[in-house]
Amino acid sequence: MKTLNIILLLTFTSLTILLGQEIQPKCTCRLVFLERTAESPNKAVLFDGTKNHDVKLSSMNLSAPVTLSEGATAIVMTSKKIIDPTTIPTGTPHIKIPTGAKQLYIIVVSDTNNKIFPVKLIAIDSSDSKVKLGQTLWINLSKNLVAGRLNDKKFTIAPRNKLITSPPLEKAGYYKTAFAYKPVGKDLYHPIMKKTWWFDPKSKYLGFIINRGGRLP
């Protein structure tokens, strides 16, 4: 059985599939490449229909914030800057910006079948209207049902799904966590990990459940 990893990222609140649709306010995005392989690219160019943005594709940290051009409704990712949008090849990795999004996370996933640029993109809207202070946005990228406990709050996340959990504490402090997963076709949960984490009620949190390979103890 392969190992599932839990990655929790803290995100401070101070912080598109056709180009050129309805006008939207400016949006800030950050990227993370959680399941990058040795052959995967470590940098890329985001094109928002008007401007090219050079980005680093980190596997453990969020990229620096990228402020998209006003009116941007979609993003494409390539290996080099785009001068003429009409020359963008069919099949270039792209996402539509969710309507009204002000803060966006882009999850980059390896896709070796894409010969133009070997990734696919997943857009997660983390605007204040979607994720509140103290909440955690969980994204389960595995094929397993995952159960978790944050202090005294329990929850489950379906495979390939996302969930927002409420603050584990009323004020800043440490709290205990535990996670387990249910193997496909099995009835019993298997443990993933137990940890103690710090909570800041003035921040948002982003949690990923991914398959890192290997075997559970």
N, C-alpha and C positions, 0 to 999 in steps of 0.2 A: 504494500500500500504506500503510495507516495505521500510525502510530507506536505501539509498545508501550513503556510506562514501567515501570521497576522502582522501587518505593518500599520502603525498609527502615526499620522502626520498632523502636526499642529499648524493651523492656518489663521493668522491674525486678520481681523475684519478690516483693518486699515488698508488693507490691500486695495461653416457657413456654407442641397448639395450643389446648389447652383449659385454662381456669383451674380450680384446685382438684383436682388429682389427688394421687398419693402424696406424703408429706412428705419433704422433702430438706433438708440443711443450707443455711445461708446461702451465697449466691453473689455474687461481685463481677463486674460487667461494665463494659466500655468500648466505645465506639462510634466508627466512622469511616465517612464518606460519601465514598467515593473517586471516584465518577463523577457527582458532583452537577452539574446544569446550572444555568443562570442562573435558571430558573424554580423550581428545587427549594427546599423549605423549609430554613432554616438552624437551626431549633430545633424541638423536639417534646416530647411527654410520654410517658414510659414508665409503664405501669401493670402491676404484678406480681400483681394479684389482691387486694392489700391497700392498697398505697401508690402514690401518683403521684410520679414523679421528673421534674423539668424537666431537659432535656439539650440541649446545643448540638451541631449536626451539622457538624463540621469536615471538610473534604476532604483535609487534609494532616496532621492531628494526631489522636491519640486523644483522646476526651473524658475528662473527669475520671472517676475510678472511681465507679460507682454500686453501693451495697450493697443487694441485693434483700431483701425481707422473708423471714423464716424460713418455710420451707414452700412458697415460690414454685416453681411447676413450669412456668409459661409467662409470656410478656410480650406485651403489645400496645402498639402505637405509635399515638398520635393527636395531634391539634393542640390539644386542650384536656383538662383534668383529667376523670377519670371518677369520678363520685359513686356511681352504681349500676351494678355490673357486668352486670346483666341487660339494660341498655340498649345494650350494645356492639353496633354494627351488624355484620351478617354481611359479611365481606370486609375488616374492619379488619386492617391488617398485624400479624402475630403470629408468634411462634416458640415452640417447646417447649424448655425448658431440658434439656440432656442429663443423664441420670441421673448423679448424683454429682459434677457439675461444680462447681468452686469458683472458677475464673477463666474468664470467658467474654468473647469478642470478638463484637460484633455488627456485621456489615458491612451498611451501608445502601445499597441500590441503587435508582436511580430507576425508577419504574413509573407512567408517565402513564396507564395504563389503569385504575388504582385511583382511583376518584373520591372515596373516603372520605379517604384520605391517600396521596399519590402516591409510595409507596415499597414495596419488599419487603425483608425481613430475612433474613440468613444468620447462623446461630449457629456459632461456632468455639470448641470446648472447648480452652483452653490451660492447664488445671490441671497441677500438677507431675507428676501421673501420666501426662500426655499429652506434655508438652514439658519437657525437662530443661534445666538450666543450660547455657548455651553453645550450645544448639541453635537452629536457625531454622525456624520454621513458614512455609512458602511457600504462597501461595494464588494460583493462576492463574485470573484472571477473564476471560481472553481466549479466543478460539476457536482459538488456535494452540498447537502443540507448542513448548515453550521448553526450551532447553538452557542450563546454567549451569556456571561453574567458580568455586569458592571456594578460592583458593590452589591446591593440587594435587588437590582433590576435584571430580569432575565428576558432574553429575546432569541428568535431564530431568524435566519436569513436563507431564503430559498436559493438554489443554484443559479448562477448567472443573474443575480438580482441585486437590488440595493434597498437600504432601509435607513431611516433616521431614528436615532435613540435619544431620549431625553437626558439632561445632565445627571451624572451619577451622584453628585453632591450638591448641597445648597451653596457652599462657599469653597474657596480654594483649599486643596489638601490632597493627600494620597488616598487611593482607593484600590481595592483588590479586584482582579479580573480573572476569569476562567473561560476557556473556549474548548469546544469539542466538535467533531464532525461525524456524519453518518455515511459510511461507505455506500456506494451505489449498490442497491439490491440487498442491503443489510438492514436489520432492525435496531441494532445497538450502536450507541455513540462511542467513538474513540477519542481520547484526549488529544488536544493540540498543545495547550500550554496554560500555565497560570503565571500571572505577573502582578506587580504593583505599579500603578501609573500615577502621575501627577495630573491634577485637574485644575484648570484656570477658567473660571466662569466668564471671563471677558474674551475668550477665544472660541473659535470653532475647531472641530477635529475631523479628520478624514481618515477612515480605516479601510484597508484593503485586505481581502482574503485571497491568497494566490497559491498556486502549486509550484513549489521550488524543486521538486524531485527528491530522491532519496527515500528513506524509510523512517517511519515513526518508531520511537523506542518501545 
